[in-house]
């Protein structure tokens, strides 16, 4: 008898209970399948990272004594579909049972659920044992509430898991949230910590991917690849983060810089999202640094809020609102993405930096994604679904369960305010305050009209103007709407005219 167990490319957790015991009756299956490379256009480094990590995982399973069937991308017997490969392998190995870990994407979950249901042999899905909240926990927590505020769920998770609490159950330091202290621009001091990630040569793997005809975009960097491909490397990256970056993470987590791509961010999201690391161990490690006095509480709380709060929260929103969530478009935005989303060639310095970095590294930190790229997309009325596909493809850590709510809900406010309390939009003033790009830009940050005026300025006021009926009652937007109401009619008309000029030639910006 043989139980065939499927391991997906984002299920690379060697500590899963599946692997506690070695059995000759269990066959683990991993496959580099065109279904997953081709459903959207992916960044080259994303494909490389997942395939390299899968191969290392398969090797480690074999070394531990497990039976493994691995289908590389260039295997002539490798079929385009996940289920077609499963059918062939089940017949080849005489499978008498089938098991899979619950996928994190609705698309794959549906596919495997239906597939398992029609099999003539026993089949079941098991939990990945990765997340700290169940799929339905966010929905159960908020119930019939109109707005699902992350902060409330975050406090619930802190209390449930005993994180950053005093012995009496109150929040450590007397406050649940230290976000107000974590909004400093970075001017070069303290210096960005060294990049201690390993360097891999994946040129042979990249050649096989290209030879197989897999389409991609972005820079592969195959000869000097910097992303972790196993748990040991991910743990080393966690060590480096808590020692060198965490003490300054809080202060500069919202900073933008043309001189530093990483700043003090951990770059652990890929390792977390493919499950090399567990959120519980990352949280415990960071909390220990704070309690030992090696990192400020504001930095520790800010980082833990991203993992224990936001990451778990958006997953819950995703499962509660799928499959329809992806088509949300509250503003009815329909403009296509400008060509420079694929090239980085725009005269807007902050946008050029954020998109250029994304194309080069398959990564940008959350403020670049939200307040530069996402901000522009929302102000310009770009189609949220097109933006979602771009985000999902370009970022190495982008899997739909986490990327879709972040894009459709938080970045584009396309869900009408279920997830975010306000649209995350700004003029050039915010970008100048938090970054250093404006001084090297073709456009003038302090000009609102005219051909050299920063496009963010006119687009910002035009966005507020045309969406006043929907947004003017939002208390978090009260100040800009008061400014808009006091604005002379001639100035409002000039801003609308400049916005129209910008929107008429987005490719030319």
C-alpha distance (Angstrom), angle and dihedral (degrees) to the residues before:
residue distance angle dihedral
X1 . . .
X2 3.80 . .
X3 3.79 128.7 .
X4 3.80 109.6 -157.6
X5 3.81 112.5 -149.0
X6 3.80 119.5 -166.5
X7 3.82 119.0 -144.8
X8 3.81 115.1 -167.1
X9 3.79 124.7 -150.0
X10 3.81 92.9 -102.1
X11 3.83 94.4 47.8
X12 3.80 99.4 76.3
X13 3.79 97.7 138.1
X14 3.82 111.3 137.8
X15 3.82 89.9 -170.2
X16 3.80 95.1 62.1
X17 3.83 111.4 124.2
X18 3.80 88.9 -115.2
X19 3.78 89.8 75.4
X20 3.81 99.0 46.5
X21 3.81 92.2 97.2
X22 3.79 133.1 33.2
X23 3.80 115.9 -131.9
X24 3.82 130.6 176.3
X25 3.80 86.7 -147.2
X26 3.82 94.2 64.5
X27 3.81 124.2 78.4
X28 3.81 118.5 -169.5
X29 3.81 115.3 -150.7
X30 3.80 125.6 -157.4
X31 3.80 122.4 172.3
X32 3.79 138.4 -176.0
X33 3.76 95.8 -144.4
X34 3.80 131.6 -175.4
X35 3.78 90.8 -137.6
X36 3.80 87.5 70.8
X37 3.80 99.1 38.6
X38 3.80 94.4 48.2
X39 3.82 109.6 40.6
X40 3.80 87.7 88.6
X41 3.80 132.7 2.0
X42 3.83 108.2 -90.0
X43 3.78 133.1 -160.3
X44 3.80 111.6 -101.3
X45 3.82 92.5 -122.3
X46 3.78 91.6 53.0
X47 3.79 91.8 56.4
X48 3.80 91.3 43.8
X49 3.80 93.9 48.6
X50 3.79 95.5 49.4
X51 3.81 94.5 44.7
X52 3.81 93.6 45.3
X53 3.81 91.3 47.9
X54 3.81 91.5 47.4
X55 3.80 91.1 51.2
X56 3.78 92.2 49.3
X57 3.81 89.9 47.8
X58 3.79 91.7 51.1
X59 3.81 90.2 49.7
X60 3.80 91.4 50.8
X61 3.81 91.9 49.4
X62 3.81 90.7 52.0
X63 3.81 91.1 47.2
X64 3.81 88.9 53.5
X65 3.81 90.3 55.3
X66 3.82 100.3 -100.3
X67 3.80 123.4 137.7
X68 3.80 110.7 -114.5
X69 3.80 134.1 -174.3
X70 3.79 109.3 -165.1
X71 3.81 123.6 -174.0
X72 3.82 112.1 -161.9
X73 3.78 120.2 -158.0
X74 3.82 92.9 -105.6
X75 3.82 96.9 48.6
X76 3.82 106.5 122.7
X77 3.81 89.2 -142.9
X78 3.81 92.0 54.8
X79 3.81 108.5 111.0
X80 3.83 123.8 -152.8
X81 3.80 95.1 -115.4
X82 3.80 129.3 67.9
X83 3.79 93.0 -139.9
X84 3.81 93.9 44.5
X85 3.80 88.6 56.9
X86 3.79 90.5 47.3
X87 3.81 91.2 52.5
X88 3.79 91.3 51.7
X89 3.81 94.7 46.1
X90 3.79 93.2 46.6
X91 3.79 90.4 53.8
X92 3.81 92.4 43.8
X93 3.81 94.6 51.2
X94 3.79 98.7 32.8
X95 3.80 93.5 -120.0
X96 3.80 114.8 -156.8
X97 3.82 96.1 -176.5
X98 3.82 138.2 20.4
X99 3.80 129.0 -150.2
X100 3.78 133.1 176.0
X101 3.79 136.9 176.6
X102 3.79 112.9 -113.8
X103 3.83 107.5 -93.4
X104 3.78 118.7 -126.2
X105 3.81 93.8 -137.6
X106 3.78 120.4 76.9
X107 3.82 90.6 -139.7
X108 3.80 93.9 58.3
X109 3.78 93.3 37.9
X110 3.79 90.5 57.6
X111 3.79 92.4 44.9
X112 3.80 94.8 51.9
X113 3.79 94.8 39.8
X114 3.80 91.6 55.4
X115 3.79 91.5 41.8
X116 3.80 93.3 52.0
X117 3.81 91.7 47.2
X118 3.81 93.0 59.2
X119 3.80 97.7 45.4
X120 3.81 116.9 112.2
X121 3.83 90.2 -140.1
X122 3.85 129.8 66.5
X123 3.80 110.1 -77.2
X124 3.79 133.3 177.6
X125 3.76 143.3 164.7
X126 3.79 122.0 -131.5
X127 3.79 131.6 -163.7
X128 3.79 119.6 -92.7
X129 3.83 88.5 -134.4
X130 3.80 88.7 -140.6
X131 3.79 109.7 109.2
X132 3.79 127.9 69.5
X133 3.80 94.2 -140.1
X134 3.79 130.0 46.5
X135 3.79 121.6 -112.5
X136 3.79 91.5 -102.7
X137 3.80 99.2 38.6
X138 3.80 96.5 96.9
X139 3.81 92.0 49.3
X140 3.81 91.5 48.0
X141 3.80 91.6 47.0
X142 3.81 95.4 53.0
X143 3.80 98.0 33.8
X144 3.80 111.8 172.3
X145 3.83 96.3 -8.8
X146 3.79 112.8 132.7
X147 3.80 95.1 -139.5
X148 3.77 123.0 41.5
X149 3.80 103.6 -150.5
X150 3.79 112.4 -160.0
X151 3.80 93.7 -149.5
X152 3.81 92.3 65.1
X153 3.79 92.3 50.1
X154 3.80 90.8 45.9
X155 3.80 91.7 56.3
X156 3.79 89.3 48.0
X157 3.81 89.9 53.4
X158 3.81 92.3 47.2
X159 3.79 90.1 54.1
X160 3.79 95.3 41.6
X161 3.80 93.7 51.5
X162 3.80 98.6 32.9
X163 3.79 95.6 -120.6
X164 3.82 122.7 162.0
X165 3.80 92.9 -9.9
X166 3.79 133.4 141.9
X167 3.83 117.4 -126.0
X168 3.82 89.5 -95.9
X169 3.83 92.0 55.2
X170 3.80 96.2 -104.5
X171 3.83 119.2 129.4
X172 3.78 116.7 -83.9
X173 3.80 109.1 -102.9
X174 3.80 92.5 18.6
X175 3.82 96.3 -85.2
X176 3.78 135.0 82.1
X177 3.79 94.9 -149.5
X178 3.81 132.4 34.9
X179 3.81 95.6 177.5
X180 3.80 93.8 123.8
X181 3.82 88.8 66.1
X182 3.80 94.0 52.3
X183 3.79 103.1 70.4
X184 3.79 107.6 91.9
X185 3.79 124.9 136.2
X186 3.81 115.9 -125.7
X187 3.80 117.6 -124.1
X188 3.80 98.5 178.2
X189 3.78 101.7 -79.7
X190 3.01 124.5 124.5
X191 3.80 91.2 35.5
X192 3.78 121.0 -119.1
X193 3.83 108.1 -93.5
X194 3.80 119.2 -110.8
X195 3.80 118.9 -88.7
X196 3.81 101.8 -113.3
X197 3.79 97.0 174.5
X198 3.83 115.7 126.3
X199 3.79 121.2 -100.1
X200 3.81 117.0 -128.1
X201 3.78 132.0 -168.4
X202 3.81 106.1 -139.6
X203 3.80 98.0 159.8
X204 3.80 93.3 119.8
X205 3.79 91.6 50.9
X206 3.79 91.1 47.0
X207 3.81 90.7 51.2
X208 3.81 90.4 54.2
X209 3.82 91.1 49.2
X210 3.79 91.5 51.3
X211 3.80 92.1 44.4
X212 3.81 89.3 53.8
X213 3.81 88.9 58.4
X214 3.80 97.6 -114.1
X215 3.81 110.0 162.0
X216 3.80 120.2 -139.1
X217 3.79 143.0 151.4
X218 3.79 136.1 -142.4
X219 3.78 130.5 48.8
X220 3.86 113.1 -47.8
X221 3.84 95.0 -159.4
X222 3.81 84.5 -165.0
X223 3.81 95.0 161.6
X224 3.80 94.6 53.0
X225 3.78 104.9 27.3
X226 3.83 114.5 174.7
X227 3.80 106.7 -171.6
X228 3.85 122.8 102.6
X229 3.78 115.7 -106.7
X230 3.80 101.4 -172.6
X231 3.78 141.1 29.9
X232 3.81 94.6 -98.7
X233 3.79 91.8 56.3
X234 3.79 91.0 45.7
X235 3.81 90.7 52.0
X236 3.80 88.9 50.7
X237 3.79 89.1 52.9
X238 3.81 89.9 50.4
X239 3.81 89.4 51.2
X240 3.80 91.1 51.4
X241 3.80 92.2 48.4
X242 3.80 97.1 51.8
X243 3.81 92.4 44.5
X244 3.78 101.5 43.2
X245 3.81 110.1 17.7
X246 3.81 112.1 23.3
X247 3.83 95.3 74.9
X248 3.83 88.8 62.7
X249 3.79 99.5 30.1
X250 3.78 95.1 96.1
X251 3.79 97.3 49.9
X252 3.80 94.8 50.2
X253 3.80 105.8 26.3
X254 3.83 90.9 112.8
X255 3.81 96.6 41.0
X256 3.80 124.4 119.1
X257 3.79 121.8 -152.4
X258 3.79 137.5 175.6
X259 3.83 88.6 -158.3
X260 3.80 101.0 54.1
X261 3.79 128.2 40.3
X262 3.80 98.4 -175.9
X263 3.82 101.9 32.1
X264 3.82 104.5 169.6
X265 3.79 99.4 -33.3
X266 3.80 118.8 127.7
X267 3.84 99.4 -133.4
X268 3.82 86.3 -149.8
X269 3.80 95.6 126.1
X270 3.81 94.4 96.4
X271 3.80 92.6 50.0
X272 3.80 90.2 47.1
X273 3.79 95.4 46.3
X274 3.81 94.4 51.3
X275 3.83 87.2 44.6
X276 3.80 100.2 -117.9
X277 3.79 83.6 130.2
X278 3.79 128.2 33.5
X279 3.81 121.2 -133.1
X280 3.81 89.1 -130.0
X281 3.80 94.0 59.9
X282 3.82 93.3 44.3
X283 3.82 90.8 50.2
X284 3.81 92.0 47.0
X285 3.80 92.2 49.5
X286 3.80 93.8 49.0
X287 3.79 93.0 44.8
X288 3.81 90.2 51.3
X289 3.82 89.6 54.6
X290 3.78 90.2 54.2
X291 3.80 95.6 46.0
X292 3.80 89.9 49.1
X293 3.81 90.5 53.5
X294 3.80 94.4 -117.1
X295 3.81 93.5 118.6
X296 3.83 131.4 29.5
X297 3.78 116.5 -100.2
X298 3.82 90.9 -123.0
X299 3.83 90.5 58.6
X300 3.80 93.0 44.4
X301 3.80 94.2 47.6
X302 3.81 92.2 44.8
X303 3.77 92.4 53.4
X304 3.79 95.2 43.7
X305 3.81 90.0 49.2
X306 3.82 88.6 60.5
X307 3.82 92.2 53.0
X308 3.80 106.0 31.7
X309 3.79 95.2 30.8
X310 3.77 114.6 27.7
X311 3.83 100.7 27.3
X312 3.80 94.3 50.0
X313 3.79 91.9 40.2
X314 3.81 97.5 53.9
X315 3.79 90.2 47.2
X316 3.81 89.0 55.8
X317 3.81 91.9 48.1
X318 3.80 89.3 50.2
X319 3.80 95.2 53.6
X320 3.80 92.9 42.2
X321 3.80 94.3 52.8
X322 3.80 105.0 35.5
X323 2.95 139.1 145.9
X324 3.79 94.4 22.7
X325 3.80 98.2 40.7
X326 3.79 93.9 84.6
X327 3.81 92.6 63.6
X328 3.83 94.7 53.5
X329 3.81 112.0 131.7
X330 3.80 109.3 159.7
X331 3.83 94.3 171.1
X332 3.80 94.9 43.1
X333 3.81 92.2 -124.4
X334 3.80 114.2 177.9
X335 3.81 110.1 163.0
X336 3.82 115.0 127.3
X337 3.79 120.5 -120.6
X338 3.81 112.6 -88.7
X339 3.79 115.4 -109.6
X340 3.82 92.1 -109.6
X341 3.82 90.1 71.4
X342 3.82 83.9 78.0
X343 3.81 98.4 38.7
X344 3.81 107.7 27.3
X345 3.82 88.9 -133.4
X346 3.81 104.2 140.7
X347 3.79 131.1 122.1
X348 3.83 92.0 -131.0
X349 3.81 99.3 102.1
X350 3.80 98.6 -154.9
X351 3.81 92.6 46.9
X352 3.81 91.8 44.4
X353 3.79 89.9 52.4
X354 3.81 95.6 46.9
X355 3.80 96.0 45.5
X356 3.80 93.4 39.0
X357 3.78 90.4 52.5
X358 3.82 90.3 47.8
X359 3.80 91.4 52.1
X360 3.81 92.1 46.2
X361 3.81 99.8 42.3
X362 3.83 107.0 18.0
X363 3.79 85.0 -124.9
X364 3.78 142.4 87.0
X365 3.77 126.6 166.4
X366 3.79 122.2 -106.6
X367 3.81 97.8 -94.8
X368 3.79 91.6 52.3
X369 3.80 89.3 50.3
X370 3.82 95.7 43.3
X371 3.80 109.2 29.2
X372 3.79 101.0 30.3
X373 3.81 110.9 29.6
X374 3.81 98.1 20.1
X375 3.80 92.7 41.2
X376 3.80 91.7 54.3
X377 3.81 92.1 45.1
X378 3.79 92.7 53.5
X379 3.80 94.8 44.2
X380 3.81 90.8 48.6
X381 3.80 94.1 46.8
X382 3.80 96.6 -119.9
X383 3.80 115.9 175.9
X384 3.83 107.5 -91.8
X385 3.81 93.2 -145.3
X386 3.81 91.7 54.7
X387 3.79 89.8 48.3
X388 3.81 90.1 47.9
X389 3.81 91.1 54.6
X390 3.80 90.5 48.8
X391 3.81 93.6 50.0
X392 3.81 91.3 44.9
X393 3.78 91.2 52.0
X394 3.78 102.9 40.2
X395 3.80 104.4 46.1
X396 3.78 120.5 76.6
X397 3.82 91.4 -146.1
X398 3.81 95.3 46.0
X399 3.78 114.0 119.8
X400 3.77 116.6 158.6
X401 3.82 97.5 -112.7
X402 3.79 90.9 62.3
X403 3.80 102.6 25.1
X404 3.81 100.0 49.1
X405 3.84 97.7 57.1
X406 3.79 90.2 42.5
X407 3.80 91.8 52.6
X408 3.79 104.1 34.4
X409 3.80 96.7 32.3
X410 3.78 109.8 31.0
X411 3.79 105.0 20.3
X412 3.82 100.8 37.6
X413 3.84 101.9 23.2
X414 3.79 84.2 -138.8
X415 3.82 92.9 144.1
X416 3.80 89.3 64.8
X417 3.79 95.3 -111.6
X418 3.79 104.9 -47.9
X419 3.79 92.4 127.2
X420 3.81 106.7 20.6
X421 3.79 125.5 49.5
X422 3.81 91.8 -144.3
X423 3.80 139.9 2.8
X424 3.81 109.9 -85.5
X425 3.79 98.1 -127.4
X426 3.77 132.1 138.5
X427 3.77 143.5 166.3
X428 3.79 124.4 -121.3
X429 3.82 90.3 -80.3
X430 3.82 93.1 77.4
X431 3.81 93.1 43.9
X432 3.80 90.4 51.0
X433 3.80 92.5 47.2
X434 3.81 93.6 51.8
X435 3.80 100.0 35.5
X436 3.79 149.0 31.3
X437 3.79 102.8 -128.1
X438 3.77 100.1 98.1
X439 3.80 94.6 74.6
X440 3.80 91.7 60.6
X441 3.81 97.4 41.0
X442 3.79 130.0 114.3
X443 3.79 87.9 -135.9
X444 3.81 127.9 67.3
X445 3.80 114.3 -118.5
X446 3.81 92.7 -155.9
X447 3.82 95.2 51.9
X448 3.79 120.4 87.2
X449 3.80 100.9 179.8
X450 3.78 134.6 31.5
X451 3.82 131.0 60.6
X452 3.83 95.0 -72.1
X453 3.81 95.9 45.5
X454 3.79 115.5 118.3
X455 3.83 107.8 -95.2
X456 3.81 90.7 -138.4
X457 3.81 90.9 66.5
X458 3.80 101.3 57.8
X459 3.81 92.3 34.5
X460 3.81 90.3 53.7
X461 3.78 95.6 54.1
X462 3.80 92.4 39.8
X463 3.82 90.2 52.7
X464 3.80 91.5 52.2
X465 3.80 91.7 44.2
X466 3.80 97.0 51.7
X467 3.82 93.7 42.0
X468 3.78 97.7 44.5
X469 3.79 94.7 116.2
X470 3.78 90.9 57.3
X471 3.81 101.0 36.1
X472 3.81 110.5 26.5
X473 3.81 92.0 88.4
X474 3.82 92.9 56.1
X475 3.83 106.2 110.8
X476 3.81 91.3 -148.1
X477 3.81 89.0 60.7
X478 3.80 96.9 44.6
X479 3.82 95.2 108.0
X480 3.83 98.7 52.8
X481 3.78 90.8 44.3
X482 3.81 90.2 53.0
X483 3.82 87.8 51.1
X484 3.79 90.2 49.3
X485 3.81 91.7 49.8
X486 3.82 91.1 53.3
X487 3.80 93.6 46.9
X488 3.83 115.2 111.6
X489 3.80 113.3 -109.0
X490 3.81 92.5 -119.7
X491 3.79 91.7 55.7
X492 3.81 91.9 48.2
X493 3.77 89.9 51.1
X494 3.80 91.4 49.2
X495 3.81 90.9 51.5
X496 3.80 91.7 49.0
X497 3.81 89.7 49.7
X498 3.82 92.7 49.8
X499 3.82 90.4 47.6
X500 3.81 89.9 52.2
X501 3.82 89.9 52.0
X502 3.81 90.8 51.0
X503 3.81 93.1 47.6
X504 3.79 91.9 48.3
X505 3.80 91.9 61.2
X506 3.81 109.3 26.9
X507 3.79 91.8 148.2
X508 3.80 89.5 57.8
X509 3.81 97.9 54.7
